[in-house]
Amino acid sequence: MYLVNNRISVNSEEHLQELVERFQNAPQSMKAVPGFVSFRLLKAEDGSHLVAETVFETKRDFINWTQSEHFRKAHGGRRPEEGRPNASAYEVLIP
């Protein structure tokens, strides 16, 4: 399996709510993506950022998703002040 964490800075309570709403349907809509395993949205204890955690069967499945129309639609609402994504990727050794 292949896990990708995307760290997203949170600027305010309003911004937090916008992000939660944006990701609300991600687990359901991602089910249509080949190789998708799971999605979770995590909030840091101090509220400074979120982590969008997505798991795929393989790295190739992740790459294919990043090149898909589904990906473009899912990432089209990003605010300019959010900056570039801060993603980290991992190979899952013990599931």
C-alpha positions in Angstrom: 0.0 0.0 0.0 1.0 3.6 -0.6 0.0 6.4 1.9 0.0 10.1 1.1 -0.3 12.8 3.8 -1.1 16.4 2.7 -0.5 19.0 5.4 -2.8 22.0 5.1 -2.3 25.1 7.2 -5.4 26.5 8.9 -5.7 30.3 9.0 -8.9 30.7 11.0 -12.0 28.9 12.4 -13.8 29.9 9.2 -11.0 28.5 7.0 -11.1 25.3 9.1 -14.9 24.9 8.4 -14.4 25.6 4.7 -11.7 22.9 4.5 -13.9 20.4 6.4 -16.8 21.1 4.1 -14.5 20.7 1.0 -13.3 17.3 2.2 -16.6 16.1 3.5 -17.4 14.0 0.5 -13.9 12.8 -0.3 -14.3 9.3 1.2 -17.3 8.6 -0.9 -16.1 10.2 -4.1 -12.7 8.6 -3.9 -14.4 5.1 -4.0 -14.6 5.6 -7.8 -10.9 6.0 -8.1 -9.0 2.7 -9.1 -6.7 1.6 -6.3 -8.2 3.8 -3.6 -8.2 2.3 -0.1 -9.1 4.9 2.4 -9.2 8.6 3.3 -9.1 10.4 6.7 -8.9 14.1 7.6 -7.0 14.8 10.8 -6.8 18.0 12.8 -3.6 18.9 14.8 -4.3 19.3 18.5 -3.3 22.9 18.4 -5.6 23.5 15.4 -2.8 24.9 13.2 -3.2 22.5 10.4 -5.0 19.5 9.0 -3.6 16.4 7.4 -5.5 14.8 4.6 -4.4 11.1 4.6 -5.1 9.1 1.5 -4.2 5.4 1.0 -3.9 3.7 -2.3 -3.1 0.1 -3.2 0.1 1.1 -5.1 2.2 4.2 -5.9 1.1 3.8 -9.6 -2.6 4.1 -8.5 -1.7 7.4 -6.7 0.2 8.7 -9.7 -2.7 7.7 -12.1 -5.1 9.6 -9.8 -3.0 12.8 -9.8 -3.2 12.8 -13.6 -7.0 12.2 -13.7 -9.9 14.5 -14.2 -11.2 13.4 -10.7 -8.0 14.9 -9.2 -8.3 18.2 -11.1 -11.9 18.6 -10.0 -11.1 17.7 -6.4 -8.3 20.3 -6.2 -9.9 23.1 -8.2 -11.2 25.0 -5.1 -7.9 25.7 -3.4 -7.4 29.3 -2.2 -4.3 31.1 -3.5 -3.2 31.9 0.1 -3.2 28.2 0.9 0.0 27.9 -1.1 1.4 24.7 -2.6 0.6 21.4 -1.0 2.9 20.0 1.6 2.7 16.3 0.9 4.6 13.4 2.2 4.4 9.9 0.8 5.1 6.5 2.4 5.2 2.9 1.5 3.2 0.9 4.0 5.3 -1.9 5.5 3.0 -3.3 8.1 -0.7 -2.5 7.4 
